[in-house]
Amino acid sequence: MLYFIPAWYQENKWAESEQIWYVRRMHTEFDDTVKQIQLFHRSGVYPYQVLLLSFAPNFRHFLHRQGVYHAPYWSCFDAIQCVRRKRARVLSFHDLAWPAGVEFVYTPFVIVAMLKGEKYAQIEFGEDGNPIRIDIYQDGKISRRNLYDDRGFLSGSVVYEEGQPVYQDYYMENGAWKMRCFEKDGHVEINPKYPGYLLQYEGGEHERQFARRTYSCIEQVIQEVFAAYVRLTAAKDIFCMAMHVQHIQMLSQVLEGKKKILSFFGERYSVRNHLQFLEAVEDADYIIVDSRGNMERLRKESMGLLRKMTDITPFDSRVDFGVSQQLHVQKIMVPVDGLQEAVFRKLIRHLGEYLKENERARVHLFTRRAEWNRKQVLLEQARRALDEAGLEQGWAMENAERGTAENNLDAEKEIPVKFYVEQCVDELAVSKCMREQRIMVDLRDSPDLYLQIMAISIGIPQIVGRKTEFVEHERNGFVLKDLEDLQNILIYYLDSLVNWNEAVVCSYELGKKYTSDELLEKWKGVIRAVGRDSCIAAWK
């Protein structure tokens, strides 16, 4: 069995990041573990299970969003709360016990419960329309926050005093509280009436008793329960851990002597910033890194002590013909998150100079940051850069900022918009955006891995600031050494369909290295290497 231990935490808390439906998602849910699970789930070549350490009452919805609803999993908090239910179940707020005389007021976003003319409760819903949270008020201040499980029961409740959280209860399916975590010092109390927890392993149930009734922190409870589950697993089983500061120290203790694979993803974890955990990294049987560049960086940070290491991108490539040829305009995608300010200004200047020569070209500044004013901030930066270069600021002006001339008399004199902002947080929005792009210019120190894979899948040329395994110089893109050469490269690809088509063909050839089958072959090699001494079952 291959066990995946993800790093799905809410701001380094032992909790999920489920959001109410009308709030903009501030982060992407995609990471290495999500893609690894998708790969093994769809191929069916090897038995696996997800080991979830965080409190996630809406975990089924998360799996559904990732397209792996039936993925097998074990939840540490389900074990603590003795939850046996596995499937989602419809829960209506009408079925809850409300005080007599309560009146429900329906708004476009939430449902408010009014009692005697005052706000009594506010009901919040998830993306699938299920109630996930109910805030209860007293004298205008929140007094309790109930958290509901998508399997149809109250899973947790936060109690407030004077608007501040005091403690959080975790409930069993029968409505009794099992564990109470206090906000002030973080200590945890176990309900003496229910002193045990429930481990479900390979179709069987194993009841265990908590070692104590009081713990100094919730991590101690999680470690005890998780360690009990690990003791049920076989010696030949392999644990693939997503590297994260939240759990690495605990996992190093619990999984001592077990076969371990560590998975590094992007900037989520840096050995340089967490040298105290270098011993845990060295103890791993194998290291998987999401890109060749990050692998070399990790090898340097670990002072060359890591030996068994390979790069396996979590994103697979696939032929996905874009629609840029069907558009009248030629969209130039420019990722800007993390781009140095000086480079940004020079880049805008050179792009502006090119726009004077190519009337069809448009620049699309791409960002994955979700701040509400992110679009306005980027356009303002672009206008300043254009102004410094002596170019037209109106190219980066939104229509709402222009105003509308009376009777549209000055329409012919209106300055066209040539700079746009693409604000995409989740991968679905990113994919939709990229299918319309003609070329990508990513001059950041660390180009986005997902964008590069998408670029070779769609077949668009890439201009990057440093060499990567996803760009073959002068074939499917250019490694730009001097910004002064940018305009000539844009002319090379955008003024000639022949050169652009050659880049498309090269991209598709390069993408063959990153198909699901190729990634699975790499995983097979890793698992064989890790399990060489343990009679691991053969691949199907």
Disulfide bonds with the S-S distance in Angstrom:
none
